Amino acid sequence: MRLGTDDAKRRAETSGQDEVRRANVSTVLRLVHFGGAKTRSEIVAATGLNRSTVGALTAELVRLGLIRERRGEVVGKGRPSNVVEPVSQSVYVLAFDITAGEVAAARVGLGGYLLQVRRRLHQGPVQDVAGVVDHLAMLVREMRAKAAPGSLCLGVVVSVPASVRQPDGLVRRSPSLGWYEAPLVVMLAAALGHELPVAAGNDGDLGAVAEYLRGAARGSRDVLYIRGQDGIGGGVIVDGELLKGAGGYAGELGHIVVRPEGRHCACGARGCWEAETGDSAIIRAFGRNPHDSDIEDVIADVATGSRRALSGVRKTGEIVGLGLATLMNIFNPDTVVLGGSFGSLFPTMEPTLHAAVARALGPIREQATLVRSELGSDAQLIGAAEVAFADVLDHPVRTIEALLAVATPNAAESNIKAIRATS
């Protein structure tokens, strides 16, 4: 998956007229998907393409039902330049974020617009993969029914706190969900009648993608994203590319050891970062029982400014900072984004975090910025959506015409017209 709009190198490496045109169509679509409405003049300036070429490319994207053109505002003398913008209401993807406590679902329009978000508690035991899949399939049907008539769903992507094998989406292990060797993608695709492309990804990776493209790490090239929850999710972006590893399992950041004689971790080791700073550990640090308290109770304690709360902040900040310092030494990011419970506690933990990181890193610390997630609990949904949009952004013509041909064989053009009519 290619991130963002940096297409200069890719365009330079393409050859052949058809491939050059495909790359140029992709470039224009990416520009409006990530950057919002643009005038033709702005597209010309951003891409280096001439005006007639941009006109032909936008016409192709209008034909596909992916963008629309409208008359821009008059500024000064002369005719206003047409404005090009993504068709968000009628071209969309469905994104899901599964945690131990709930399922979050979103319908996300082209351009990254959150059109509909729902959060539901699990309807049965989260360990029951088949039951969760049935729940997801029901949500897919409900959310598609809410979409505009004639609109097109490009696919479904599910975020899970797990090691996920690519490209088949097999969940290898998820201690927080109790899933092991679970064929999530195969099961969900079958439950949906194989009508839509389905994929799955690690929640930390998807959070990193979201913050890099649309959140607190916009403009950065090297990003470390950490999501505090029952376990710890993490994702790493190096020079604008998501770090995947040989099997797609890179980013299991919660299992660095910060206290060799510490708590037992679900992975079988002791003193893992997530065992020491997962939600249950944080709740204990605040003198509460994880069985009858949650992170919201901890946040309420912080607001009181009590001695117990301040002690909890110090303990949590120090161990979170210790893990961050280790990871910052390894990856040397320019931006570190904290989400989940770490993001919720960031305003109060920030001084302790900075002190812990500074002690471990010294001058290297000056190169990195620690920030709170801008996208909050929506980060995984937004990251999952970007994965679902990847094919249409890379190959707009092929992807749209293939999807429409499957939906109604030999009727791609009539379906495109129906999509355009809803925009």
Buried (B, 14 or more C-beta within 10 A) or exposed (E): BBBBBEBEEEBEEBEEEEEEBBBBBBBBBBBBBBBBBBBBEBBBEBBEBEEEBBBBBBEBBBBBBBBBBEEBEEEEEEEEBBBBBBBBBBBBBBBBBBBBBBBBBBBBBBBBBBBBBBBEEBEEEBBBBEBBBBBBBEBBEEBBEEBBEBBBBBBBBBBBBBBBBBEEBBBBBBBBBBBBEBBBBBBBBEBBEEBBBBBBBBBBBBBBBBBBBBBBBBEBBBBBBBBBBBBBBBBBBBEBBBBBEEEBBBBBBBBBBBBEEBBEBBBEBBBBBBBBBBBBBBBBBBBBEBEEBBBEEBBEBBEEEEEEBBEBBBBBBBBBBBBBBBBBEEBBBBBBBBBBBBBBBBEBBBEBBBBBBBEBBEEBBEEBEBBBBBBEBBBBBBBBBBBBBBBBBBBBBEBBBBBBEEBEEEEBEEBBEBBBEBB
